Amino acid sequence: MTNDLNPESKPMSNTSPPQALVSLTPSARDYLNSVIPTNANEDYVSLGVKGGGCSGLQYVWDFASNWPDVNWSAPIDDVLVLDPFAEMHVIGCEIDYVKELGGSFLKINNPNALSSCGCGESFTT
């Protein structure tokens, strides 16, 4: 009889690589790489979250440098860093770069959002 509460009773297996906090589609990764200024000190695109917008929280895009720094997560696909406050709101998100007739934009598919506004820039968790 095995004891399910005893960790030694079952072999531990961790064959899966750790997953990033968010994932980027190839088009999003390419777009983010293309917008990083080559003549400035910025090395990454940053994603943050702050209070505001019509749904309570909104995404904030910017540039960041000097990683590793306590202010940013580990780089995702060597192009994106997250503000620590944003991590709990965007964990599990997929970021895509969408091109439509009316323009192009970064679309965040956020499984944590309970609701979002029509433009996709603000949300509630």
Contacts in CASP RR format, 6 or more apart in sequence:
PFRMAT RR
TARGET T0000
AUTHOR 0000-0000-0000
METHOD contacts of the structure
MODEL  1
MTNDLNPESKPMSNTSPPQALVSLTPSARDYLNSVIPTNANEDYVSLGVK
GGGCSGLQYVWDFASNWPDVNWSAPIDDVLVLDPFAEMHVIGCEIDYVKE
LGGSFLKINNPNALSSCGCGESFTT
2 9 0 8 1.000
2 10 0 8 1.000
3 9 0 8 1.000
4 10 0 8 1.000
20 76 0 8 1.000
20 77 0 8 1.000
21 73 0 8 1.000
21 76 0 8 1.000
21 82 0 8 1.000
21 87 0 8 1.000
21 90 0 8 1.000
21 91 0 8 1.000
21 92 0 8 1.000
22 47 0 8 1.000
22 76 0 8 1.000
22 80 0 8 1.000
22 82 0 8 1.000
22 90 0 8 1.000
22 91 0 8 1.000
22 92 0 8 1.000
22 93 0 8 1.000
22 94 0 8 1.000
22 95 0 8 1.000
23 76 0 8 1.000
23 92 0 8 1.000
23 93 0 8 1.000
23 94 0 8 1.000
23 95 0 8 1.000
24 32 0 8 1.000
24 76 0 8 1.000
24 77 0 8 1.000
24 79 0 8 1.000
24 80 0 8 1.000
24 94 0 8 1.000
24 95 0 8 1.000
25 94 0 8 1.000
25 95 0 8 1.000
25 96 0 8 1.000
25 97 0 8 1.000
27 96 0 8 1.000
27 97 0 8 1.000
27 98 0 8 1.000
28 95 0 8 1.000
28 96 0 8 1.000
28 97 0 8 1.000
28 106 0 8 1.000
29 77 0 8 1.000
29 79 0 8 1.000
30 97 0 8 1.000
31 97 0 8 1.000
31 104 0 8 1.000
31 106 0 8 1.000
32 45 0 8 1.000
32 79 0 8 1.000
32 80 0 8 1.000
32 97 0 8 1.000
33 79 0 8 1.000
35 45 0 8 1.000
36 42 0 8 1.000
36 43 0 8 1.000
36 44 0 8 1.000
36 45 0 8 1.000
36 63 0 8 1.000
36 79 0 8 1.000
37 63 0 8 1.000
40 63 0 8 1.000
41 65 0 8 1.000
42 63 0 8 1.000
42 64 0 8 1.000
42 65 0 8 1.000
43 64 0 8 1.000
43 65 0 8 1.000
43 66 0 8 1.000
43 67 0 8 1.000
44 63 0 8 1.000
44 64 0 8 1.000
44 65 0 8 1.000
44 67 0 8 1.000
44 72 0 8 1.000
44 75 0 8 1.000
44 79 0 8 1.000
44 80 0 8 1.000
44 81 0 8 1.000
45 61 0 8 1.000
45 62 0 8 1.000
45 63 0 8 1.000
45 64 0 8 1.000
45 79 0 8 1.000
45 80 0 8 1.000
45 81 0 8 1.000
46 61 0 8 1.000
46 62 0 8 1.000
46 63 0 8 1.000
46 64 0 8 1.000
46 72 0 8 1.000
46 80 0 8 1.000
46 81 0 8 1.000
46 82 0 8 1.000
46 83 0 8 1.000
47 59 0 8 1.000
47 60 0 8 1.000
47 61 0 8 1.000
47 80 0 8 1.000
47 81 0 8 1.000
47 82 0 8 1.000
47 83 0 8 1.000
47 86 0 8 1.000
47 90 0 8 1.000
47 95 0 8 1.000
48 59 0 8 1.000
48 60 0 8 1.000
48 61 0 8 1.000
48 62 0 8 1.000
48 82 0 8 1.000
48 83 0 8 1.000
48 85 0 8 1.000
48 86 0 8 1.000
48 90 0 8 1.000
49 57 0 8 1.000
49 58 0 8 1.000
49 59 0 8 1.000
49 60 0 8 1.000
49 83 0 8 1.000
49 85 0 8 1.000
49 86 0 8 1.000
49 89 0 8 1.000
49 90 0 8 1.000
50 57 0 8 1.000
50 58 0 8 1.000
50 60 0 8 1.000
50 85 0 8 1.000
51 57 0 8 1.000
51 58 0 8 1.000
52 58 0 8 1.000
52 122 0 8 1.000
53 117 0 8 1.000
53 121 0 8 1.000
53 122 0 8 1.000
54 117 0 8 1.000
54 122 0 8 1.000
55 115 0 8 1.000
55 116 0 8 1.000
55 117 0 8 1.000
55 122 0 8 1.000
55 123 0 8 1.000
55 124 0 8 1.000
56 122 0 8 1.000
56 123 0 8 1.000
56 124 0 8 1.000
57 89 0 8 1.000
57 122 0 8 1.000
57 123 0 8 1.000
57 124 0 8 1.000
57 125 0 8 1.000
58 121 0 8 1.000
58 122 0 8 1.000
58 123 0 8 1.000
59 108 0 8 1.000
59 121 0 8 1.000
59 122 0 8 1.000
59 123 0 8 1.000
60 83 0 8 1.000
61 106 0 8 1.000
64 71 0 8 1.000
64 72 0 8 1.000
64 81 0 8 1.000
67 74 0 8 1.000
67 75 0 8 1.000
67 81 0 8 1.000
68 74 0 8 1.000
71 83 0 8 1.000
71 84 0 8 1.000
72 81 0 8 1.000
72 82 0 8 1.000
72 83 0 8 1.000
72 84 0 8 1.000
73 81 0 8 1.000
73 82 0 8 1.000
73 83 0 8 1.000
73 84 0 8 1.000
73 87 0 8 1.000
74 81 0 8 1.000
75 81 0 8 1.000
76 82 0 8 1.000
80 95 0 8 1.000
82 90 0 8 1.000
88 125 0 8 1.000
89 110 0 8 1.000
89 112 0 8 1.000
89 123 0 8 1.000
89 125 0 8 1.000
90 108 0 8 1.000
90 110 0 8 1.000
90 112 0 8 1.000
91 112 0 8 1.000
92 110 0 8 1.000
92 111 0 8 1.000
92 112 0 8 1.000
93 108 0 8 1.000
93 109 0 8 1.000
93 110 0 8 1.000
93 111 0 8 1.000
93 112 0 8 1.000
94 108 0 8 1.000
94 109 0 8 1.000
95 106 0 8 1.000
95 107 0 8 1.000
95 108 0 8 1.000
95 109 0 8 1.000
96 106 0 8 1.000
96 107 0 8 1.000
96 109 0 8 1.000
97 104 0 8 1.000
97 105 0 8 1.000
97 106 0 8 1.000
97 107 0 8 1.000
98 104 0 8 1.000
98 105 0 8 1.000
98 106 0 8 1.000
98 107 0 8 1.000
107 120 0 8 1.000
108 120 0 8 1.000
110 116 0 8 1.000
110 123 0 8 1.000
112 125 0 8 1.000
113 123 0 8 1.000
113 124 0 8 1.000
113 125 0 8 1.000
114 123 0 8 1.000
114 124 0 8 1.000
114 125 0 8 1.000
115 123 0 8 1.000
115 124 0 8 1.000
116 122 0 8 1.000
116 123 0 8 1.000
116 124 0 8 1.000
117 123 0 8 1.000
END
